[in-house]
Amino acid sequence: MIRKWLIGGGILVVAGYLGVAGYIYMADNARSKTLISEEKQLTDVAISSVSNTKISHQQISNLFYQKGCDYCHTSSASLPFYAAIPGVKQLMDYDIQQGSQYFSLEPTLLAIKENRAVPEADLAKIESAIVREQMPPQRFAVLHWSSGINTQERNQILDWVKSQRAEYYPSNSSSDMQHLTLQPLPDTLPVDNQKVALGSRLFHDPRLSSDNTVSCASCHLLSKGGVDNLATSTGVNGQKGGINAPTVFNAVFNVNQFWDGRAVDLQQQAGGPPLNPVEMASASWDEIISKLQQDAQLTQEFVQVYPQGYSEHTITDAIAEFEKTLTTPNSPFDRYLKGDANALTASQKNGLALFQKNKCDTCHVGKNIGGQSYELMGLKGNYFADRPKDLTADDHGRFNVTKDPRDKHRFKTPGLRNVALTAPYFHDAQAEDLNQAVEMMLKYQAGTSLPPQDIKDIVAFLESLTGEYITHQ
C-alpha cells in the first residue's frame, strides 16, 4: 500500500512539474513573440538601410528574447504571471538577483536597436557564457524549456560576437591572437601638437590650485606610473581625498573617467580637480584665469592656439589633448600579442592562461585591459562587510552618479596597464601589493583561490603589462 502511495505521489509530482513547465513554455513563447514583434517595429526602418551584419544583430536580439535572457538581465522585463507561483517565485527571484549583479543586457539590446557598437565588455561576457555553456543556468532551464541554447544558436552568437569585434574593435594583434579580448596599444594617437605643449605646461602648473602648491602632476606623477602611490592623494592644506587616485596613463582608452564614471571624457575629468575643495580648491575658473593672465609668455602662446583666450573649456581642452599622449605601448605583452612568442616568459604565459581561465578577461578587456565597464565589488563575497573600515560615500561607486540602486558598489574596472607600478590597489587602496590584489580579486570576484605559484604567475603576467612612455615631441 505504501509503495502504491509513493508511486502515485511520484506520478502526481511528475505530472505537476510537466504541467507547470509546459504552461511556462507556452507562456514564454507567446511573450517572446510579442517582444520580438515590438522590437522589429522599432528597428525595421533602420535595418532596411544597413548591412547584413546589422540584420544579424536583430536576429541575435530575437534570440535573447526567445531564451528569456531579459528576465534576469534587464530591469525593464515584466515578469509573467507564473512568477508568483510558490516555488517558481523563489527560483526566479534568486535568478533575477544573481543576473542583475553579474550582467546587464540592456546596453547590448539598446546598441542593437540603435545599430551601434555593443560595449566591449558585454561582448566578452556573452562570449564567455556561451563558450563555457553557463547560460542558461540549469535551475532556470528546468522550468523554462525554451531557454536552452543549441549548438547552432551558440555558433550564431559566437559568430556575431566575432563580427562585432572586427567591425567596432579592430585589433592589430597577430592572426592567432585575434580571438583574445585583450588588444595591443596603438603606438601613437593623432593629436594637435600645439595644444599638447600647452596642456603639458598646464598639467604641471600649480597655479590651478588655490594656494599654488598642487598641480595635476602632484597626484599623477609620470615618473610613478601616473599615480602618487598613496592610499589617497594630498590636496591643498594637506587635505586627504577619499579615494585612491587612478592612473592618468592610457586613460584616453577608458569609456568614462573617475572610479564612478562621472566624467564622460578627459576634458570633463580635467575640469573636476581644480574646483574640488579637497584637491586643488580654487574658488572659480575666473580665479585660475586671473593668475594665468599674469604670465605674459604663457598668455601669448595660449592665444596663438586659442584665439578666444583662457576659459574653462580651452584650459581643459589643452590638458585633455596632452593626456591623449600619455600612452604606454610596446610592453612585453603587446609584443606577444603582435606575434613575438618569446616576449613572455613561461611563468607569464601561464599567468595569462590563469587570467583567462578565471574570467578576469571578461571585465579587463580591450586596449587598456579594463576601463570599459562598471562591476560590482564583491560578486562572490561581501567585500565591504569583510573590510576593516566603515563605509564611506565613495564606496557607493557608480550609484553616486546614476542614483540607480543596482549601481551601488559598482566601480569602473581599472585598466591594468602598468599595474605593477601603481600600488596600492582598488578604489579604497586595501591591497598593498599585486599578490594581495590578485588573491582578493580571486576571492571576491571569482569565488576561488589558487596555489601560491599560480598567484606568482598571474603577478608575472601583470608585470608584463608595463609599457614604454615616450615624451611627446
Summary of the structure (lengths in Angstrom):
residues: 473
radius of gyration: 25.7
end to end distance: 92.3
largest distance: 103.9
contacts: 1475
relative contact order: 0.10
helix: 56%
strand: 4%
